[in-house]
Amino acid sequence: MTYYGGEIIENNVFCIYLEYMSGGSIADLCKRYGRLGETICKQYTIQVLNALVYLHSKDVIHGDLKGANVLLTKGSDEIKLCDLGNSRLLE
């Protein structure tokens, strides 16, 4: 997910500007259409696992992996993990 910047606005609120993922989340997709088929579930699972392998190679633990934190591109063929607010760096 592309990070475009951030700023502190009124009342010391920090805003982060990220890439817009127009496909919504996997949680949204399941609410809208019900259970995912085996093929698409397999594709998303592989991508999530690859993202976790990358994070773990950088000694980062996500900490809040759930459907709402797995975002989809417009065509719903690519996922990106979001909300690393609970992530931890291994020491």
Secondary structure, 3 states (H helix, E strand, C coil): CCEEEEEEEHHHEEEEEECCCCCCEHHHHHHHHCCCCHHHHHHHHHHHHHHHHHHHHCCEECCCCCHHHEEECCCCCCEEECCCCCCEECC
